[in-house]
Amino acid sequence: MRQAYSPDDVDVMRGALDVWCALHNVGRDGVEANEAARRILDLMGRKKFTCDQLLAQLSDFRPAPRHRVS
């Protein structure tokens, strides 16, 4: 597993997380965003990805449906 990330890697990961959060209407400080960030770190720890590749890898990860309180 990779231990160090270049500044470019960090930019790619941050960009992928920002896009994922926007696509799913999730705040970056929420539980879902934290789980997405962990998945991104895990993926980048195995090999280097582009932002688009990371998003493709996250395509099966969706936030849990929110329940509305009436």
N, C-alpha and C positions, 0 to 999 in steps of 0.2 A: 504494500500500500504506500502511495506517495505521502510524504510527510510535509513537504513544502510546496507552496503554490506561488507562481510568479504574479506580479501585479496584473498582467493580462488575464491570467486564470481567474483571479479574484473579480475582475471586471466582467468576465464571461459569466461566472456564477451569479454575481449580483444582478446582472442583466436578465438572466434566465429566471431568477426568483422574482424580480420585478414584473416581468411579463406574465409569469404563471399567476402571481397574485392578482394582477389586473384582469386576466382572462377569467378568473374564478371569483372576482369581487371579494377578495380576502385581504385584510390588513396584514402588513409585514410583521406585526408584533403578535399575531394570533397563533393558536395551536397548529392550525393547518399549515401556515407559512413555516413554522419551525420544522414540521415534518417534511415539507418540501425541501427546505434547506438541508436537512440531514440527508435526504435522498440525493440531492445535488452533490454534496460533499462526498458521499459514498461513490457515486458515479465517477466524479473527477479523481477520486483516489485510485480508481482502477485504470483509467486512461484519460487522455486529454480529449475533451469534446468542445464543439462550438456551442454557441447559445441555442441555435436551432436544433442541434443534435440532443442537447440536454432536454429541451422542451419535448422533443419526440419521445425521449426515454420516459418522460413524466406523463405522457399522454394517458396512461392508465390510472394515474393518481388523481382523484377528485376529492375535494373537501366533503365532509359529511353534510348531508342536508340539514339545514337549520330549521328548527321548529319555531313556529310563530306562537307567541303568547297573546291570547285575545283578552 
